[in-house]
Amino acid sequence: MPVVTGDGARRVGSMANTVGTMYQPNAYCYKVVVEDASNTAIDLRAEDDATDEAVEAIIKELNPLAYFIVNDASGTIHLVMDANHSSASDLQARIRTIGIDDGATTTSIGPNDIDISGTDVTAASSITVA
């Protein structure tokens, strides 16, 4: 049953607005660190400027609502995904198998043959906007 507030407005939902808490009612945020099988980060600055390179392959596979590729050698991509279609473990598994051949244990993505089979995905616990 809706609650009537002091100003006469009707509140239908709960009060989810505590500082320091990550709320994701319609979308989930993730941190992706693109790594090879040896857990070495892939510098994505060399993988974003041509067709079918690693960044494009990942974005095409996941189809995020929004994303940000960090401009350094960390291999980090921040994603915003629809809440109905994602979990960190699902996204990680999907990325790790892009371009993997039958019987192989590593990937070979794009014209530079980049291995992304060690990529890690974690759920975000906060958002910082600069």
ABEGO torsion letter per residue (X at the ends): XBBBBAAGBBBABBBBABBGBBBBAABBBBBBBBBBAAGBBBBAAAAAABBGBAAAAAAAAAGBABBBBBBBAAGBBBBBBBAAABBAAAAAAAAAABGBBBGBABBBBEAAGBBAAABBBBBBABBBBX
